[in-house]
Amino acid sequence: MVINMTQEKLNELVGYNIKKYRLLYNKTHKDKITQEKLAEAIGSSVSLISNLESNKIKQGISITNLYKIAIVLETPINNFFE
């Protein structure tokens, strides 16, 4: 199996899907999750979430933070890679 995805493309995909699933969460839940609330929930900075969602991040995201985001957004972690 050959995986042909650059780090840049992977960061873009994950960031896009974080935003996608945050917005989907907001459509189906009464309590809305803003970038600020998501950052607070995972113990991170708002700038991390903002930069991920707008594809302005170069170093990517730790698996720990991605796992926490998946828990908060109630979505399987593998959804961020689709």
C-alpha distances in whole Angstrom, upper triangle without the diagonal:
4,7,10,13,16,18,20,18,17,21,22,20,21,25,25,24,26,29,28,28,31,33,32,34,37,37,37,39,42,42,40,37,38,36,39,39,35,35,38,36,33,36,34,36,37,35,32,32,33,31,28,29,30,27,30,28,26,25,23,24,24,22,26,27,24,25,29,28,26,29,32,31,30,26,23,21,18,20,20,17,17
4,6,9,12,15,17,16,15,19,20,18,20,23,23,23,25,28,27,28,31,32,32,33,36,37,37,39,42,41,39,37,37,35,37,38,34,34,37,36,33,35,33,34,35,33,30,30,31,29,26,27,28,25,27,25,23,23,21,23,23,22,25,26,24,25,28,28,26,30,32,30,30,27,24,22,18,20,20,16,17
4,6,9,11,14,12,11,15,16,14,16,19,20,19,22,24,24,24,27,29,28,30,33,34,34,36,39,38,36,33,33,31,34,34,30,30,34,32,29,31,30,31,31,30,26,26,27,25,22,23,24,21,23,22,20,19,17,19,20,19,22,23,20,22,25,24,23,27,29,27,27,24,21,19,16,17,16,13,14
4,7,10,12,10,10,14,14,14,16,18,19,19,21,24,23,24,27,29,29,30,33,34,34,36,39,38,36,33,33,30,33,34,30,30,34,33,30,32,30,31,31,29,26,26,26,24,21,22,23,19,21,20,18,18,17,19,20,20,24,24,21,23,27,25,24,28,30,28,29,25,23,20,17,19,17,13,14
4,7,8,6,6,10,11,10,12,15,15,16,18,20,20,22,24,25,26,28,30,31,32,33,37,35,33,30,29,27,30,31,27,27,30,30,27,29,26,27,27,25,22,22,23,20,17,19,19,16,18,16,15,15,14,16,18,17,21,21,18,21,24,22,22,25,27,25,26,23,21,18,16,16,14,11,12
4,5,5,6,9,10,11,12,14,15,17,18,20,21,22,24,26,27,28,30,32,33,34,37,36,33,30,29,26,29,30,27,26,29,29,26,28,25,25,25,23,20,21,21,18,16,18,18,14,15,14,12,12,12,14,16,17,21,20,18,21,24,22,23,26,27,26,27,24,23,19,18,18,16,13,15
4,6,5,6,9,10,11,12,14,15,16,18,20,21,22,24,25,27,29,30,32,32,35,33,30,27,26,23,26,27,24,23,26,26,23,24,21,22,22,20,17,18,18,15,13,15,16,12,13,11,8,8,8,11,13,14,18,17,15,18,21,20,20,24,25,24,25,23,21,18,17,17,14,12,15
4,5,5,6,9,10,11,12,14,15,17,18,20,21,23,24,26,27,29,31,32,34,32,29,26,25,22,24,26,23,22,26,26,23,24,21,21,21,18,16,16,16,13,11,13,13,9,10,9,7,9,8,12,15,16,19,18,16,20,22,20,21,24,25,24,26,23,22,19,18,18,15,13,15
4,5,5,6,9,10,10,12,14,16,16,18,20,21,22,24,26,27,29,30,33,31,28,26,24,22,25,26,23,23,26,26,24,25,23,22,22,20,17,17,17,14,12,13,13,10,12,11,10,12,10,13,16,17,20,19,16,19,22,20,20,24,24,22,24,21,20,17,16,16,13,11,12
4,5,5,6,8,10,11,12,14,15,16,18,20,21,22,24,26,27,28,31,29,27,24,23,20,23,24,21,21,24,24,21,23,20,21,21,19,16,15,16,14,11,13,13,10,13,11,10,11,8,10,13,13,16,15,13,16,18,17,17,20,21,20,21,18,17,14,13,13,10,8,10
4,5,5,6,8,10,10,12,14,15,16,18,20,21,23,24,26,27,29,27,24,21,20,17,20,21,18,17,21,21,18,20,17,17,17,15,12,12,13,10,7,10,10,7,9,7,7,8,5,8,11,12,15,13,12,15,17,15,16,19,20,18,21,18,18,14,14,14,10,10,12
4,6,5,6,9,10,11,12,14,15,17,18,20,21,23,25,26,28,27,24,21,20,17,20,22,19,18,22,22,20,22,19,19,18,16,13,13,12,10,8,8,8,5,9,9,9,11,9,11,14,15,18,16,14,17,19,16,17,20,20,19,21,18,18,16,15,14,10,10,11
4,6,5,6,9,10,10,12,14,15,16,18,20,21,23,24,27,26,23,20,20,18,21,22,18,19,23,22,20,22,20,20,19,18,15,14,14,13,10,9,11,9,12,12,13,14,11,12,14,15,17,16,13,16,17,15,15,19,19,17,18,16,15,13,12,10,7,7,8
4,5,5,6,9,10,10,12,14,15,16,18,20,21,22,25,23,21,18,17,15,18,19,15,16,19,18,16,19,17,17,16,16,13,11,13,11,8,8,11,9,12,11,12,12,9,9,11,11,14,12,9,12,14,11,11,15,16,14,16,13,13,10,10,9,5,6,8
4,5,5,6,9,10,11,13,14,15,17,19,20,21,23,22,19,16,15,12,15,16,13,14,17,17,15,17,15,15,13,13,10,8,9,8,5,5,7,6,9,9,11,12,9,9,12,13,15,12,10,14,14,11,12,16,15,14,16,14,15,13,13,11,8,10,11
4,6,5,6,9,10,11,12,14,16,17,19,20,23,21,18,16,15,13,17,18,15,16,20,19,18,20,18,18,16,15,13,11,11,11,8,6,8,8,11,12,14,15,12,13,16,16,18,15,13,16,17,13,14,17,17,14,17,14,15,14,13,11,8,10,10
4,5,5,6,8,10,10,12,14,15,16,18,21,20,17,15,15,14,17,17,14,16,19,18,17,20,18,18,17,17,14,12,13,13,10,8,11,11,14,14,16,17,13,13,15,15,16,14,11,13,14,11,11,14,14,11,13,11,12,10,10,7,5,8,8
4,5,5,6,9,10,10,12,14,16,16,19,17,14,12,12,10,14,14,10,12,15,14,13,16,14,15,13,14,12,8,10,11,8,7,10,11,14,13,16,16,12,11,13,13,14,11,9,11,11,8,9,12,11,9,12,10,11,10,11,9,6,10,11
4,6,5,6,9,10,11,12,15,15,18,16,13,11,10,9,13,13,11,13,16,15,15,18,16,15,13,14,12,9,9,11,8,5,9,11,13,14,17,18,15,14,17,17,18,14,12,15,14,11,12,14,13,10,13,12,14,13,15,12,10,13,13
4,6,5,6,9,10,11,13,14,17,16,14,12,12,12,16,16,13,16,19,18,17,20,19,19,17,17,16,12,13,14,12,9,12,13,16,17,20,20,17,16,19,18,19,17,14,16,16,12,12,15,14,10,13,11,13,13,14,10,9,12,11
4,5,5,6,8,10,11,12,15,14,12,10,12,12,15,14,12,15,17,15,15,19,18,19,17,18,16,13,14,16,13,11,14,15,18,18,21,21,18,16,18,17,17,15,12,13,13,10,9,11,10,7,9,8,10,11,12,9,8,12,12
4,5,5,6,9,10,10,13,12,9,7,8,9,12,11,9,12,14,13,13,16,16,16,14,16,14,11,12,14,12,10,13,15,18,18,21,21,18,16,18,17,17,14,13,14,13,9,10,11,9,6,9,10,13,13,15,12,11,15,15
4,5,5,6,9,10,12,12,9,8,9,10,13,13,12,15,17,16,17,20,19,19,16,18,17,13,13,16,14,11,14,16,19,20,23,24,21,19,21,21,21,18,16,18,17,13,13,15,12,9,12,12,15,16,17,14,13,17,16
4,5,5,7,9,12,12,10,10,12,13,16,15,14,17,19,17,18,22,21,21,19,21,20,16,17,19,17,14,17,19,22,22,25,26,22,21,22,21,22,19,17,17,17,13,13,14,12,9,10,10,13,15,16,12,13,16,15
4,5,5,6,9,9,8,8,10,12,15,13,11,15,16,14,16,19,19,20,18,20,19,15,17,19,17,15,18,20,23,23,26,26,22,20,22,21,20,18,16,16,15,12,11,12,9,6,8,9,13,14,16,13,14,17,17
4,6,5,7,7,5,6,9,11,14,12,12,15,16,15,17,20,20,20,17,20,19,16,16,20,18,15,18,21,23,24,27,27,24,22,24,23,23,20,18,19,17,14,14,14,12,9,11,13,16,18,20,17,17,20,20
4,6,8,10,8,10,12,15,17,16,15,19,20,19,21,24,24,24,21,23,23,19,19,22,21,18,20,23,25,26,29,30,27,25,27,26,25,23,21,21,20,17,16,17,15,12,13,14,17,19,21,17,18,21,20
4,7,9,9,11,14,17,19,16,16,20,21,19,20,24,24,25,23,25,24,21,22,24,22,20,23,25,28,28,31,31,28,26,27,26,25,23,21,21,19,17,16,15,14,11,11,12,16,18,20,17,18,22,21
4,5,7,9,12,15,17,14,14,18,18,16,18,21,22,23,21,24,23,20,21,24,22,20,23,26,28,28,31,31,28,25,26,25,24,22,20,20,18,16,15,14,12,10,11,13,17,19,21,19,19,23,23
4,6,9,12,16,17,14,15,19,18,17,20,22,23,24,22,25,25,21,22,26,24,22,25,28,29,30,33,33,30,28,29,28,26,24,23,23,20,18,18,17,14,13,14,17,20,22,25,22,23,26,26
4,7,10,13,13,10,12,15,15,13,16,19,20,20,18,22,22,18,20,23,22,20,23,26,27,27,31,30,28,25,26,25,24,21,21,20,18,16,16,15,12,11,13,16,20,21,24,21,22,25,26
4,6,10,11,9,10,13,13,13,15,18,18,18,16,19,19,15,16,20,19,17,19,22,24,24,28,28,25,23,24,24,23,19,19,19,17,14,15,15,11,10,13,15,19,20,22,20,20,23,24
4,7,8,6,6,10,10,10,12,14,14,14,12,15,15,12,13,16,16,14,17,19,21,21,24,24,21,19,20,20,19,16,16,16,14,11,13,13,9,8,12,14,17,17,20,18,17,21,22
4,5,5,6,8,10,10,12,14,13,12,9,12,13,10,10,14,14,12,14,17,18,19,22,22,20,18,20,21,20,16,16,18,15,12,15,15,12,11,15,16,19,19,22,19,18,21,22
4,6,5,6,9,10,11,12,10,9,6,9,9,6,7,10,10,9,12,14,15,15,19,19,17,15,17,18,17,14,14,16,14,11,14,15,12,12,16,16,19,18,21,19,16,20,21
4,5,5,6,9,10,10,9,8,5,9,10,8,9,12,13,12,15,17,17,17,21,20,19,17,18,20,18,15,16,17,14,12,16,16,13,14,17,19,21,20,23,22,19,23,25
4,5,5,6,9,10,10,10,8,12,12,10,12,15,15,14,17,19,20,19,23,22,20,18,19,19,17,14,15,16,13,11,14,13,10,11,14,17,19,19,22,21,19,23,24
4,5,5,6,9,8,9,8,11,10,8,10,13,12,12,15,17,18,17,20,19,17,14,15,16,14,11,11,12,9,7,10,11,7,9,12,14,16,15,18,17,15,19,21
4,5,5,6,5,5,5,8,8,6,9,12,11,12,15,16,16,15,18,17,15,13,14,15,13,10,11,13,10,9,12,13,10,12,15,16,18,17,20,19,17,20,22
4,6,5,6,7,8,11,11,10,13,15,15,16,18,20,20,19,22,20,19,16,16,17,15,12,14,14,11,11,14,13,11,13,16,18,20,19,22,22,20,23,25
4,6,8,10,11,14,13,11,14,17,16,16,20,21,21,20,23,21,19,16,15,16,13,10,12,12,8,8,11,10,7,10,13,15,17,16,20,19,18,21,24
4,6,9,10,13,11,10,14,15,14,15,18,19,19,18,20,18,16,12,12,12,9,7,9,9,6,7,10,9,8,11,13,15,16,14,18,18,16,19,22
4,7,10,12,11,11,14,16,15,17,20,20,20,18,20,18,16,13,13,14,11,9,12,12,9,10,14,13,12,15,17,18,20,18,21,21,19,22,25
4,7,9,7,8,11,12,12,14,16,17,16,14,17,15,14,11,11,13,11,8,11,13,10,10,14,14,13,15,18,19,20,18,21,21,18,21,24
4,5,5,7,9,10,11,13,15,16,14,13,16,15,14,12,13,16,14,11,13,16,13,13,16,17,15,17,20,21,22,20,23,22,19,22,25
4,5,5,6,8,10,11,12,14,13,13,16,16,15,13,15,17,16,13,14,17,14,13,16,18,15,16,19,20,22,20,23,22,19,22,24
4,5,5,6,8,10,10,12,10,10,13,13,13,12,15,18,17,14,15,18,16,15,18,20,18,18,22,22,23,21,23,22,19,21,24
4,6,5,6,9,10,10,9,8,11,10,9,8,11,14,14,10,11,15,13,12,15,17,16,16,20,19,20,18,20,19,16,18,21
4,6,5,6,9,10,10,9,13,13,11,10,12,14,14,10,11,14,12,10,13,15,13,13,17,17,18,16,18,17,14,17,19
4,5,5,6,8,8,9,13,14,12,12,15,17,18,14,14,17,16,13,16,18,16,16,19,19,21,19,21,19,16,18,20
4,6,5,6,5,5,9,11,10,10,14,16,17,14,14,18,17,15,17,20,18,18,21,21,22,19,20,19,16,17,19
4,6,5,6,6,9,10,8,8,12,14,15,12,11,15,15,12,14,17,16,15,18,17,18,15,17,15,12,14,16
4,6,8,9,12,13,11,11,15,16,17,14,13,16,16,12,14,17,16,14,18,17,18,16,17,15,12,14,15
4,6,8,11,14,12,13,17,19,20,17,16,20,19,16,18,21,20,18,21,20,21,19,20,18,15,16,17
4,6,8,11,10,12,15,17,19,16,15,19,19,17,18,22,21,19,22,21,21,19,19,17,14,15,16
4,7,10,10,12,16,18,20,17,17,20,21,18,20,23,22,21,25,23,24,21,22,21,17,18,20
4,6,6,9,12,15,17,14,14,18,18,17,19,22,21,21,24,22,22,19,20,20,16,16,19
4,6,9,12,15,17,16,15,19,20,19,21,24,24,23,26,24,24,20,21,21,17,17,20
4,7,9,12,14,13,13,17,18,17,19,22,22,22,25,23,22,19,19,20,16,16,20
4,7,10,12,10,10,14,15,14,16,19,19,19,21,19,19,15,16,16,13,13,16
4,6,8,7,7,10,11,11,13,15,16,16,18,17,16,13,14,15,12,13,16
4,5,5,6,9,10,11,12,14,16,17,18,17,16,12,14,16,13,14,18
4,6,5,6,9,10,10,12,14,15,16,15,13,9,11,14,11,12,16
4,5,5,6,9,10,11,13,14,15,15,14,11,14,15,13,15,19
4,5,5,6,9,10,11,12,14,14,13,11,14,15,12,15,18
4,5,5,6,9,10,10,12,11,10,7,10,11,9,11,14
4,5,5,6,9,10,10,10,9,6,10,11,10,12,15
4,5,5,6,9,10,10,11,9,13,13,12,15,18
4,5,5,6,8,9,10,8,12,11,10,13,16
4,6,5,6,5,6,5,9,9,8,12,14
4,6,5,7,8,8,12,12,12,15,17
4,5,8,10,11,14,14,13,17,18
4,6,9,10,13,11,11,15,16
4,7,9,12,11,12,15,16
4,6,8,7,9,12,12
4,5,6,8,10,11
4,5,6,8,10
4,5,5,7
4,5,5
4,6
4
